[in-house]
Amino acid sequence: MYKYLIIALLIVTSASCDRSKADYKRIITKEYPELYASIFERDGESLLNFTNNADSTVREQAWRALINTPVNDVDLLIDKVIEANSKSAWASLWFKELDSKQVERLQNLWQENEDARLGLASVLGQQGNENTLQLLLDTSLQGIANDLEFEIAYAIGLLSSKFEVTEENQYKLVERAMSNSSPQIGRAYLYGYYRTDKNLETEVEEELMRLWIAKSRNSLLDQYVFKILMANHSRKVLFLFDLEDYSRFGVQMAIEVAKTIATSPDNDHAVLVLSSLLDHRNPSVLVATLKTLQIKENYAEILNNVIRSKVIGFGEVEPIVRLEALNTIPDPADLEDMTRRLAGEEPYLLPLKYSILKKYSTSNDYFDMLKTDINSDNRFTRLFAMNEFANWWEGLDESEKTEVQVEQAKELLYENMQKADRSMVYGMSSLFMDEELLPNSDFGLITNMLKRFKLPEDVEVYQSIAQVCEIRFNDQAKPLIDSLAEIGNSALNKTFISQGWDIEEKDYPLTKFRTPDWKRLAKIGEHPVLKLETNKGVIGIQLDPLIAPATISGIDSLAKAGAYNNVAFHRVVQNFVVQGGDVETGDGFGGPNYVVPTEASATQYFRGKVGIASAGIDTEGSQYFVMHQWAPHLNGRYTIIGEVFTGMDVVDKIQVGDVVNRAVVIKN
């Protein structure tokens, strides 16, 4: 497998080499360190100076850095963007606060300068208004290139999600989407209606249906049309495909069908479609289908025997899917032994085990089981058990809580307040809201608990506790909040303000970022590959150090140290992302002992793009995610480090708890 990965890498890099190795080394070791001094300071004026650099690579990276960097003079920025007229330059305006005159200026530019339209369209989609939407819809498409029409289509899609669209314009939008030879462009036009719950007019929906039936099927576009039409035409839409087709759909389309049925009106044929989807062999499709059946409990009753035979009793199906099936059937009590055996000692399967056993366990028995697990020596077991206990307790009616249980729960809470880590404290937050478990007189327990946590490492703890304090202990907690605000942690103080705490807004100290190892980046080359050897297969990711050097330098360092080895994917959202790389806690609340800046780009978050998880601008670390499909709402907000060039079939199979056995960066 390693040999074939290298061959694929050589093919990719040979096709994309656009500068000499000497040029790359010079940029990385000489030009970028100076540029990144300004990025680390988020100095907008300094970055604007870098947009005049003699080297185009440096100029473009400076423009990308301005996407998430404030500037003092937006009019001056617009002047410079128009002069540069590059994709990255225009992206620097995506999230700036533009007033109505500035938006009008850009609209006038659209009419006056056709050469500026490619980048300008992306800004108008983010910043435009109803007039902008009309302007774009009235723009002639005759003779324009595909890349420009895509940007226009996406801008229209964004604006149609925000503003009302006349019936006439809905017809125009639908006709453009369905007549285009590019499914990518077609779905961009429909993005606003796919992404939101907005409905087309009845007659327009009927026209969309007619055009779709007449059009050759393409899964990229089918996903969007399917979801849009299912709200009001579910029965007719489902009958457009033969039942056996559903089990053969591509992964993304099959998941779209399953998820859309969950939110669509009931009809008998949907039951048969879900039954067909249970014949699909991709685990993500099966999980999505079973989750839909958990919502549509009446369907699950009808398919009880089908689920038992096709999934639960089928030994080749992996444990997480079989447990999801056990969690779906109406009465899994006769399969308790199987539930416990399938869950085994795997902590990531505990939430499913709890959900299944809760259905038929007595309150006392369930409570006793959770108490045992909360006292486990295994940190993950304690974490998942405490999270489940908090959710279970919050969901109990007051009449269901016995005096004995209240006392035991109180004792459990107090014990764990003294030893819980930040992930557990975050999960316990709802318990702090219960006045029976934590009376006002015991507020001191919270202040004592917080002494064990530090800033900025444990900022999530303080953020969650501050919300509890604002609701329950406002006057008591004010001195605590004031003392924490004095520390000057930007992320925490912004949270305090958003929660309603009265604290003084001030300038915050600069975030201290990890300095990239520029020499090492030069050594690994312009097109290194991050190779993830997972329990499902190998995923090869071509990295782009010129776009995200600070992030990739950190990833390379962690990979060399073996920090990514044996780390699980802790988050999977079907048809969205798989996420892993929590090298500290493995549950999504951890990271490395450093922070890197957000390194945004003008690149679209298409399927296969690999990004870095973030809790806000300039909070990135080690956690990476891989896109299942196009998600443009992430554009410019999250760092993109590269793209999967081999192993997307592996990505499509990844489930929570699947492990990266080994991660290595291969230099080119």
C-alpha positions as CSV (number, residue, x, y, z in Angstrom):
1,M,0.0,0.0,0.0
2,Y,2.9,2.4,0.9
3,K,4.4,1.9,-2.6
4,Y,1.1,2.8,-4.3
5,L,0.7,5.9,-2.1
6,I,4.1,7.1,-3.2
7,I,3.3,6.5,-6.9
8,A,0.0,8.4,-6.5
9,L,1.8,11.2,-4.8
10,L,4.4,11.5,-7.6
11,I,1.6,11.7,-10.2
12,V,-0.2,14.4,-8.2
13,T,2.9,16.5,-7.5
14,S,4.3,16.2,-11.0
15,A,1.1,17.7,-12.4
16,S,1.0,20.6,-9.9
17,C,4.7,21.7,-9.7
18,D,4.4,25.4,-10.5
19,R,7.7,26.7,-9.0
20,S,11.2,25.4,-8.5
21,K,12.3,23.8,-5.2
22,A,14.7,26.7,-4.7
23,D,11.8,29.2,-5.0
24,Y,9.8,27.3,-2.5
25,K,12.7,27.1,-0.1
26,R,13.3,30.8,-0.4
27,I,9.6,31.7,0.2
28,I,9.3,29.4,3.2
29,T,12.5,30.3,4.9
30,K,13.1,33.9,3.9
31,E,9.7,35.6,3.0
32,Y,7.2,33.8,5.2
33,P,8.8,34.3,8.6
34,E,8.6,38.1,8.2
35,L,5.0,37.8,6.9
36,Y,4.0,35.6,9.8
37,A,5.3,38.2,12.3
38,S,2.5,40.4,11.0
39,I,-0.1,37.5,10.9
40,F,0.7,36.6,14.6
41,E,0.0,40.2,15.5
42,R,-3.1,40.4,13.3
43,D,-1.7,43.7,12.1
44,G,-4.0,44.7,9.2
45,E,-2.0,47.6,8.0
46,S,1.2,45.7,7.9
47,L,-0.5,42.9,6.0
48,L,-1.7,45.4,3.5
49,N,1.9,46.4,2.9
50,F,2.7,42.7,2.2
51,T,0.1,42.7,-0.6
52,N,2.6,44.8,-2.5
53,N,5.4,42.3,-2.2
54,A,7.3,41.4,-5.3
55,D,6.5,37.7,-4.9
56,S,3.0,36.7,-5.9
57,T,3.0,33.8,-3.4
58,V,3.7,36.2,-0.6
59,R,1.1,38.7,-1.8
60,E,-1.6,36.0,-2.0
61,Q,-0.9,34.7,1.4
62,A,-1.1,38.2,2.8
63,W,-4.5,38.6,1.2
64,R,-5.6,35.3,2.7
65,A,-4.4,36.4,6.1
66,L,-6.6,39.5,5.8
67,I,-9.8,37.4,5.6
68,N,-9.7,37.1,9.4
69,T,-7.7,40.3,10.2
70,P,-9.4,43.6,11.0
71,V,-8.4,46.8,9.1
72,N,-8.9,50.4,10.1
73,D,-9.9,51.7,6.7
74,V,-12.3,49.4,4.8
75,D,-12.6,51.9,1.9
76,L,-8.8,51.7,1.4
77,L,-9.0,47.9,1.6
78,I,-11.6,47.9,-1.2
79,D,-9.4,50.2,-3.3
80,K,-6.5,47.8,-2.9
81,V,-8.7,44.7,-3.6
82,I,-10.0,46.2,-6.8
83,E,-6.4,47.0,-7.9
84,A,-5.2,43.5,-7.1
85,N,-8.3,41.8,-8.5
86,S,-7.2,38.3,-7.4
87,K,-9.4,35.6,-5.9
88,S,-7.6,35.8,-2.5
89,A,-7.8,39.6,-2.5
90,W,-11.6,39.6,-2.9
91,A,-11.9,37.0,-0.2
92,S,-10.4,39.5,2.3
93,L,-13.8,41.3,2.1
94,W,-16.0,38.4,2.8
95,F,-16.5,39.1,6.5
96,K,-15.6,42.8,6.8
97,E,-18.4,45.1,8.0
98,L,-19.5,46.9,4.8
99,D,-22.0,49.7,4.9
100,S,-24.7,50.3,2.4
101,K,-22.6,52.7,0.3
102,Q,-19.7,50.2,0.1
103,V,-22.1,47.5,-1.0
104,E,-23.5,49.8,-3.6
105,R,-20.0,50.6,-4.8
106,L,-19.4,46.9,-5.4
107,Q,-22.7,46.5,-7.2
108,N,-21.8,49.4,-9.5
109,L,-18.4,47.8,-10.1
110,W,-20.2,44.6,-11.2
111,Q,-21.9,46.5,-14.0
112,E,-18.8,48.6,-14.9
113,N,-16.0,46.0,-14.9
114,E,-16.6,42.5,-16.2
115,D,-12.9,41.6,-15.5
116,A,-13.6,41.9,-11.7
117,R,-16.6,39.7,-11.6
118,L,-15.0,36.3,-10.8
119,G,-13.8,37.5,-7.3
120,L,-16.4,40.1,-6.9
121,A,-19.2,37.6,-7.1
122,S,-17.9,35.8,-4.0
123,V,-18.1,39.1,-2.0
124,L,-21.5,40.0,-3.3
125,G,-22.8,36.6,-2.2
126,Q,-21.5,37.2,1.4
127,Q,-22.3,40.9,1.6
128,G,-25.1,41.6,-0.8
129,N,-28.8,42.5,-0.4
130,E,-32.0,42.0,-2.3
131,N,-30.8,44.4,-5.0
132,T,-27.7,42.4,-5.4
133,L,-29.7,39.2,-5.8
134,Q,-31.7,40.8,-8.6
135,L,-28.5,42.2,-10.2
136,L,-27.0,38.7,-10.3
137,L,-30.1,37.1,-11.6
138,D,-30.4,39.7,-14.4
139,T,-26.7,39.2,-15.5
140,S,-26.4,37.6,-18.9
141,L,-24.6,34.3,-18.8
142,Q,-23.9,34.1,-22.5
143,G,-20.4,33.1,-23.3
144,I,-19.1,33.2,-19.7
145,A,-16.7,30.6,-18.3
146,N,-17.8,27.8,-16.0
147,D,-15.7,29.2,-13.0
148,L,-17.5,32.5,-13.2
149,E,-20.9,31.0,-13.5
150,F,-20.2,28.8,-10.5
151,E,-19.3,31.9,-8.4
152,I,-22.5,33.7,-9.7
153,A,-24.6,30.6,-9.0
154,Y,-23.2,30.2,-5.5
155,A,-23.7,33.9,-4.7
156,I,-27.3,33.6,-5.9
157,G,-27.7,30.5,-3.7
158,L,-26.3,32.3,-0.7
159,L,-28.5,35.4,-1.2
160,S,-31.6,33.3,-1.8
161,S,-31.2,31.7,1.6
162,K,-31.3,35.2,3.2
163,F,-33.9,37.1,1.2
164,E,-37.3,36.5,-0.4
165,V,-37.2,35.5,-4.0
166,T,-40.1,36.3,-6.4
167,E,-41.8,33.5,-8.1
168,E,-40.5,34.8,-11.5
169,N,-36.9,34.6,-10.1
170,Q,-37.5,31.2,-8.6
171,Y,-38.4,29.9,-12.1
172,K,-35.2,31.5,-13.5
173,L,-33.1,30.0,-10.7
174,V,-34.6,26.5,-11.2
175,E,-34.3,26.7,-15.0
176,R,-30.6,27.7,-14.7
177,A,-29.9,24.9,-12.2
178,M,-31.5,22.1,-14.3
179,S,-30.3,23.2,-17.7
180,N,-26.7,23.5,-16.7
181,S,-24.3,20.7,-17.8
182,S,-22.3,21.1,-14.6
183,P,-24.0,19.5,-11.6
184,Q,-21.6,21.6,-9.4
185,I,-23.1,24.8,-10.8
186,G,-26.6,23.4,-10.7
187,R,-26.5,22.7,-7.0
188,A,-24.9,26.1,-6.4
189,Y,-28.0,27.7,-7.8
190,L,-30.2,25.6,-5.5
191,Y,-28.0,26.0,-2.4
192,G,-30.3,28.4,-0.6
193,Y,-33.2,26.1,-0.8
194,Y,-31.2,23.0,0.0
195,R,-29.4,24.6,3.0
196,T,-32.6,26.2,4.6
197,D,-36.2,25.2,5.2
198,K,-37.4,27.7,2.6
199,N,-39.9,26.4,0.1
200,L,-40.3,27.2,-3.6
201,E,-43.7,28.2,-4.8
202,T,-46.0,25.3,-5.6
203,E,-45.9,25.9,-9.4
204,V,-42.1,26.3,-9.3
205,E,-41.7,23.0,-7.4
206,E,-43.8,21.3,-10.0
207,E,-41.6,22.7,-12.7
208,L,-38.5,21.5,-10.8
209,M,-40.0,18.1,-10.6
210,R,-40.8,18.1,-14.4
211,L,-37.3,19.1,-15.3
212,W,-35.7,16.6,-12.9
213,I,-37.7,13.7,-14.3
214,A,-36.6,14.7,-17.8
215,K,-32.9,15.1,-16.8
216,S,-30.3,12.4,-16.7
217,R,-29.6,11.5,-13.1
218,N,-26.4,12.8,-11.4
219,S,-26.0,12.2,-7.7
220,L,-24.4,15.6,-7.0
221,L,-27.5,17.4,-8.2
222,D,-30.0,14.7,-7.2
223,Q,-29.1,15.2,-3.6
224,Y,-30.3,18.8,-3.7
225,V,-33.4,18.3,-5.8
226,F,-34.4,15.3,-3.7
227,K,-34.2,17.2,-0.4
228,I,-36.0,20.3,-1.8
229,L,-38.9,18.4,-3.2
230,M,-39.4,15.9,-0.4
231,A,-41.0,18.4,1.9
232,N,-44.2,18.6,-0.2
233,H,-43.9,15.8,-2.6
234,S,-42.4,12.9,-0.7
235,R,-44.5,10.1,-2.0
236,K,-44.0,11.1,-5.7
237,V,-40.3,11.7,-5.3
238,L,-39.7,8.3,-3.6
239,F,-41.5,6.5,-6.4
240,L,-39.1,8.0,-9.0
241,F,-36.6,5.4,-8.2
242,D,-36.9,1.6,-8.2
243,L,-36.7,0.2,-4.7
244,E,-33.5,-1.8,-5.4
245,D,-31.9,1.4,-6.7
246,Y,-31.7,2.8,-3.2
247,S,-29.4,0.1,-1.9
248,R,-27.0,0.9,-4.8
249,F,-26.9,4.6,-4.5
250,G,-23.6,6.3,-3.9
251,V,-22.9,7.0,-0.2
252,Q,-23.8,10.7,-0.2
253,M,-27.1,10.3,-2.1
254,A,-28.1,7.3,0.0
255,I,-27.5,9.2,3.3
256,E,-29.4,12.2,1.9
257,V,-32.4,10.0,1.2
258,A,-32.3,8.5,4.7
259,K,-31.9,11.9,6.5
260,T,-34.6,13.6,4.4
261,I,-37.1,10.9,5.1
262,A,-36.6,11.7,8.8
263,T,-38.0,15.2,8.4
264,S,-40.6,14.4,5.7
265,P,-44.3,13.6,6.1
266,D,-45.1,9.9,6.7
267,N,-46.0,7.7,3.7
268,D,-46.1,3.9,3.3
269,H,-43.5,3.9,0.5
270,A,-40.9,5.5,2.7
271,V,-40.9,2.3,4.8
272,L,-40.0,0.3,1.8
273,V,-37.2,2.7,0.8
274,L,-35.7,2.5,4.3
275,S,-35.8,-1.3,4.1
276,S,-33.9,-1.1,0.8
277,L,-31.3,1.2,2.3
278,L,-30.7,-1.4,5.0
279,D,-29.3,-3.5,2.2
280,H,-26.6,-0.9,1.6
281,R,-23.2,-2.1,2.7
282,N,-21.7,1.2,3.7
283,P,-21.8,1.6,7.5
284,S,-22.4,5.3,7.3
285,V,-25.5,4.7,5.2
286,L,-26.8,2.1,7.6
287,V,-26.2,4.4,10.6
288,A,-28.0,7.2,8.9
289,T,-30.9,4.9,8.0
290,L,-31.2,3.6,11.6
291,K,-31.1,7.1,13.0
292,T,-34.0,8.0,10.8
293,L,-35.9,4.9,12.1
294,Q,-35.2,6.1,15.6
295,I,-37.0,9.3,14.8
296,K,-39.8,7.5,12.8
297,E,-40.7,5.0,15.5
298,N,-43.8,3.9,13.7
299,Y,-41.6,2.9,10.7
300,A,-39.2,1.0,13.1
301,E,-42.1,-1.0,14.5
302,I,-43.0,-2.1,11.0
303,L,-39.4,-3.0,10.1
304,N,-38.6,-4.6,13.4
305,N,-38.0,-8.0,11.9
306,V,-36.2,-6.6,8.9
307,I,-33.8,-4.7,11.2
308,R,-33.2,-7.8,13.2
309,S,-32.4,-10.0,10.2
310,K,-30.6,-7.5,7.9
311,V,-28.4,-5.8,10.5
312,I,-28.5,-7.2,14.1
313,G,-28.2,-10.8,13.0
314,F,-25.8,-10.1,10.2
315,G,-22.3,-10.9,11.7
316,E,-20.4,-9.0,9.0
317,V,-21.9,-5.7,10.1
318,E,-19.5,-3.9,12.4
319,P,-20.5,-3.5,16.1
320,I,-21.3,0.2,16.1
321,V,-23.9,-0.4,13.3
322,R,-25.4,-3.4,15.1
323,L,-25.7,-1.4,18.3
324,E,-27.4,1.4,16.4
325,A,-29.8,-1.2,15.2
326,L,-30.4,-2.5,18.7
327,N,-31.1,1.1,19.7
328,T,-33.7,1.3,16.9
329,I,-35.9,-1.7,17.5
330,P,-38.9,-1.2,19.8
331,D,-37.9,-3.9,22.4
332,P,-34.3,-4.9,22.5
333,A,-34.6,-6.5,26.0
334,D,-34.2,-10.1,24.7
335,L,-30.8,-9.1,23.2
336,E,-29.2,-7.7,26.3
337,D,-26.3,-10.2,26.2
338,M,-25.6,-9.2,22.6
339,T,-25.7,-5.5,23.5
340,R,-23.1,-6.0,26.3
341,R,-20.9,-8.2,24.1
342,L,-20.9,-5.9,21.1
343,A,-20.1,-2.9,23.3
344,G,-17.4,-4.8,25.0
345,E,-14.7,-2.5,26.5
346,E,-14.8,0.0,23.7
347,P,-15.6,3.4,25.4
348,Y,-16.9,5.1,22.2
349,L,-19.7,2.5,22.1
350,L,-20.8,3.3,25.7
351,P,-23.4,6.0,24.7
352,L,-25.1,3.4,22.4
353,K,-25.0,0.8,25.1
354,Y,-26.6,3.2,27.6
355,S,-29.3,4.2,25.2
356,I,-30.3,0.6,24.6
357,L,-30.2,-0.6,28.2
358,K,-32.1,2.5,29.4
359,K,-35.1,1.4,27.4
360,Y,-36.0,-1.5,29.7
361,S,-33.9,-1.1,32.8
362,T,-35.5,0.0,36.0
363,S,-34.6,3.5,37.3
364,N,-32.6,2.0,40.2
365,D,-30.8,-0.5,38.1
366,Y,-29.8,2.0,35.5
367,F,-28.6,4.5,38.2
368,D,-26.6,1.7,39.8
369,M,-24.9,0.9,36.5
370,L,-24.0,4.5,35.8
371,K,-22.6,4.9,39.3
372,T,-20.4,1.9,38.8
373,D,-19.1,3.2,35.5
374,I,-18.5,6.7,36.9
375,N,-16.2,5.1,39.5
376,S,-14.3,3.2,36.8
377,D,-10.5,3.4,36.5
378,N,-11.0,4.1,32.8
379,R,-11.1,7.8,32.1
380,F,-13.3,7.4,29.0
381,T,-15.7,5.2,30.8
382,R,-16.0,7.8,33.6
383,L,-16.5,10.6,31.0
384,F,-19.2,8.9,29.0
385,A,-21.0,7.6,32.1
386,M,-21.1,11.1,33.7
387,N,-22.3,12.6,30.5
388,E,-25.1,10.0,30.3
389,F,-25.9,10.5,34.0
390,A,-26.3,14.3,33.5
391,N,-28.6,13.8,30.5
392,W,-30.6,11.0,32.2
393,W,-31.1,13.0,35.4
394,E,-32.1,16.1,33.5
395,G,-34.7,14.1,31.6
396,L,-36.3,12.6,34.6
397,D,-39.6,14.0,35.9
398,E,-39.3,15.3,39.4
399,S,-41.8,12.7,40.5
400,E,-39.5,9.9,39.3
401,K,-36.6,11.0,41.6
402,T,-36.7,9.3,44.9
403,E,-35.2,10.9,48.1
404,V,-32.5,8.1,48.1
405,Q,-31.6,8.8,44.5
406,V,-31.4,12.6,45.1
407,E,-29.0,12.0,48.0
408,Q,-26.9,9.5,46.0
409,A,-26.8,11.9,43.0
410,K,-25.8,14.8,45.2
411,E,-23.0,12.7,46.7
412,L,-21.9,11.6,43.2
413,L,-21.8,15.2,42.0
414,Y,-19.8,16.4,44.9
415,E,-17.2,13.6,44.6
416,N,-16.7,14.2,40.9
417,M,-16.5,18.0,41.3
418,Q,-13.2,17.4,43.1
419,K,-11.7,15.1,40.5
420,A,-13.4,15.6,37.1
421,D,-11.3,16.8,34.2
422,R,-12.4,19.6,31.8
423,S,-14.4,17.3,29.5
424,M,-16.4,15.9,32.5
425,V,-17.0,19.3,33.9
426,Y,-18.4,20.5,30.6
427,G,-20.7,17.5,30.5
428,M,-21.8,18.0,34.2
429,S,-23.0,21.6,33.6
430,S,-26.7,20.7,33.6
431,L,-26.3,19.1,37.1
432,F,-25.0,22.4,38.5
433,M,-28.4,23.9,37.4
434,D,-30.3,21.5,39.7
435,E,-31.0,23.3,43.0
436,E,-31.6,20.0,44.8
437,L,-28.1,18.8,43.9
438,L,-26.3,22.1,44.3
439,P,-28.0,24.5,46.6
440,N,-27.2,28.2,46.5
441,S,-25.4,27.8,49.9
442,D,-22.9,25.4,48.2
443,F,-21.6,27.9,45.6
444,G,-18.2,27.7,47.2
445,L,-17.9,24.2,45.8
446,I,-17.8,25.7,42.3
447,T,-15.0,28.2,43.2
448,N,-13.0,25.4,44.8
449,M,-13.5,23.2,41.7
450,L,-12.2,26.0,39.4
451,K,-9.0,26.2,41.3
452,R,-7.9,23.0,39.6
453,F,-8.2,24.5,36.1
454,K,-6.0,26.9,34.2
455,L,-6.3,29.5,31.4
456,P,-6.1,29.3,28.5
457,E,-6.0,25.5,28.5
458,D,-9.3,25.0,30.2
459,V,-11.2,27.9,28.9
460,E,-14.2,25.7,28.0
461,V,-14.7,24.9,31.7
462,Y,-14.8,28.6,32.6
463,Q,-17.1,29.3,29.7
464,S,-19.6,26.6,30.7
465,I,-19.5,27.5,34.5
466,A,-20.0,31.2,33.7
467,Q,-23.3,30.4,32.0
468,V,-24.4,28.4,35.1
469,C,-23.3,31.3,37.3
470,E,-25.2,33.9,35.2
471,I,-28.4,31.9,35.5
472,R,-28.2,30.6,39.1
473,F,-25.6,32.4,41.1
474,N,-25.4,35.9,39.6
475,D,-24.7,38.1,42.6
476,Q,-22.6,35.4,44.4
477,A,-20.6,34.8,41.3
478,K,-19.9,38.5,40.3
479,P,-16.6,38.8,42.2
480,L,-15.4,35.5,40.6
481,I,-16.3,36.7,37.1
482,D,-14.6,40.0,37.7
483,S,-11.5,38.3,38.9
484,L,-11.4,36.0,35.9
485,A,-12.1,39.0,33.5
486,E,-9.0,40.7,34.9
487,I,-6.8,37.9,33.6
488,G,-7.6,39.2,30.1
489,N,-8.3,36.0,28.2
490,S,-9.9,37.2,25.0
491,A,-12.1,34.2,24.3
492,L,-13.3,34.0,27.9
493,N,-14.1,37.7,28.2
494,K,-16.0,37.7,24.9
495,T,-18.0,34.8,26.3
496,F,-18.7,36.7,29.5
497,I,-20.0,39.7,27.4
498,S,-22.2,37.4,25.3
499,Q,-23.7,35.8,28.4
500,G,-24.7,39.2,29.8
501,W,-22.0,39.8,32.4
502,D,-21.2,43.4,33.0
503,I,-17.4,43.6,32.4
504,E,-15.2,46.2,30.9
505,E,-14.3,45.7,27.3
506,K,-10.6,46.3,26.6
507,D,-7.7,45.4,24.4
508,Y,-6.5,41.9,25.1
509,P,-2.9,40.6,25.0
510,L,-1.9,39.0,21.7
511,T,-2.3,35.2,21.5
512,K,1.1,33.5,21.7
513,F,1.3,31.2,18.7
514,R,3.6,28.3,18.0
515,T,6.4,29.4,15.7
516,P,6.6,27.2,12.6
517,D,9.8,25.2,12.0
518,W,10.5,26.9,8.7
519,K,13.6,24.8,7.9
520,R,11.6,21.6,8.4
521,L,8.8,22.9,6.1
522,A,11.5,23.6,3.5
523,K,12.8,20.1,3.9
524,I,9.4,18.3,3.5
525,G,8.7,20.2,0.3
526,E,5.8,22.0,-1.3
527,H,3.6,18.9,-1.7
528,P,4.1,16.6,1.4
529,V,1.5,14.0,2.2
530,L,-0.1,13.2,5.5
531,K,-0.6,9.4,5.5
532,L,-3.2,8.2,8.0
533,E,-3.1,4.4,8.4
534,T,-6.6,3.7,9.9
535,N,-8.2,0.4,11.0
536,K,-10.4,0.8,7.8
537,G,-7.6,1.5,5.4
538,V,-5.1,4.3,4.3
539,I,-6.1,7.9,3.8
540,G,-3.6,10.0,1.8
541,I,-3.8,13.8,2.2
542,Q,-1.8,16.1,0.1
543,L,-0.8,19.1,2.3
544,D,-0.3,22.7,1.1
545,P,2.4,24.4,3.3
546,L,2.2,27.6,1.3
547,I,-1.4,28.0,2.3
548,A,-1.2,26.8,5.9
549,P,2.4,26.6,7.1
550,A,1.8,27.3,10.8
551,T,-0.8,24.6,11.0
552,I,1.1,22.0,8.9
553,S,4.3,22.6,10.8
554,G,2.5,21.7,14.0
555,I,0.9,18.6,12.4
556,D,4.3,17.5,11.1
557,S,5.8,17.9,14.5
558,L,3.0,15.9,16.2
559,A,3.2,13.1,13.5
560,K,6.9,12.8,14.0
561,A,6.4,12.5,17.8
562,G,3.8,9.8,17.2
563,A,1.1,11.9,18.9
564,Y,-1.5,11.0,16.3
565,N,-0.9,7.3,16.6
566,N,-3.8,5.3,18.1
567,V,-6.0,8.4,18.3
568,A,-9.6,7.8,17.4
569,F,-12.1,9.7,15.2
570,H,-14.2,11.2,18.0
571,R,-16.8,12.9,15.8
572,V,-18.6,11.7,12.7
573,V,-21.6,13.5,11.1
574,Q,-22.9,11.6,8.1
575,N,-22.7,13.6,4.9
576,F,-20.7,16.3,6.7
577,V,-17.4,15.4,8.3
578,V,-15.2,12.9,10.1
579,Q,-13.1,14.5,12.8
580,G,-10.1,13.3,14.7
581,G,-6.7,14.3,15.9
582,D,-7.5,15.1,19.6
583,V,-4.0,14.2,20.7
584,E,-4.7,15.1,24.4
585,T,-8.1,13.7,25.5
586,G,-9.4,11.9,22.4
587,D,-12.9,13.2,23.1
588,G,-12.9,16.5,21.2
589,F,-12.1,18.7,24.2
590,G,-8.3,18.4,23.9
591,G,-5.4,19.5,21.8
592,P,-1.7,20.1,21.7
593,N,0.2,22.4,24.1
594,Y,0.2,25.2,21.5
595,V,-2.1,27.3,19.4
596,V,-1.7,28.3,15.7
597,P,-3.5,31.1,13.9
598,T,-6.4,30.6,11.6
599,E,-5.0,30.3,8.1
600,A,-8.1,30.9,6.0
601,S,-8.2,30.7,2.2
602,A,-10.4,31.5,-0.7
603,T,-10.7,27.8,-1.5
604,Q,-14.1,26.1,-1.4
605,Y,-14.8,23.4,1.2
606,F,-15.5,20.7,-1.4
607,R,-15.7,17.0,-0.8
608,G,-12.3,15.6,0.3
609,K,-11.0,18.9,1.6
610,V,-9.2,18.6,5.0
611,G,-9.7,21.4,7.6
612,I,-8.7,22.2,11.1
613,A,-11.3,22.4,14.0
614,S,-11.6,25.7,15.7
615,A,-13.4,27.3,18.7
616,G,-13.1,30.7,17.0
617,I,-10.5,32.7,15.1
618,D,-6.9,31.9,16.1
619,T,-7.7,28.9,18.4
620,E,-6.6,26.1,16.1
621,G,-4.4,23.1,17.2
622,S,-4.2,19.4,16.2
623,Q,-7.8,18.4,15.4
624,Y,-8.5,17.8,11.7
625,F,-11.6,17.0,9.8
626,V,-12.3,15.6,6.3
627,M,-15.3,16.7,4.3
628,H,-17.9,14.2,3.0
629,Q,-19.3,16.7,0.7
630,W,-19.4,20.4,-0.3
631,A,-20.0,22.6,2.8
632,P,-19.5,26.2,1.6
633,H,-20.6,27.7,5.0
634,L,-17.1,26.8,6.2
635,N,-15.4,28.8,3.5
636,G,-12.9,31.3,4.9
637,R,-13.8,30.4,8.5
638,Y,-11.7,27.3,8.9
639,T,-8.1,26.6,7.9
640,I,-7.8,24.2,4.9
641,I,-4.5,22.2,5.1
642,G,-5.0,20.1,2.0
643,E,-7.1,17.5,0.2
644,V,-7.6,13.7,0.2
645,F,-6.1,12.3,-3.0
646,T,-6.5,8.6,-2.1
647,G,-8.7,6.8,0.4
648,M,-12.0,8.8,0.1
649,D,-13.7,5.4,0.2
650,V,-12.1,4.9,3.6
651,V,-13.3,8.3,4.8
652,D,-16.9,7.3,3.8
653,K,-16.6,4.2,6.1
654,I,-15.2,5.9,9.1
655,Q,-17.3,5.7,12.3
656,V,-16.9,7.1,15.8
657,G,-14.1,5.2,17.5
658,D,-12.3,4.1,14.4
659,V,-8.6,4.6,15.0
660,V,-5.6,6.1,13.2
661,N,-3.1,3.5,14.0
662,R,-0.2,5.5,12.6
663,A,0.2,8.9,11.0
664,V,3.3,10.0,9.1
665,V,4.2,13.0,6.9
666,I,5.9,11.9,3.7
667,K,8.1,14.6,2.2
668,N,8.2,15.0,-1.6
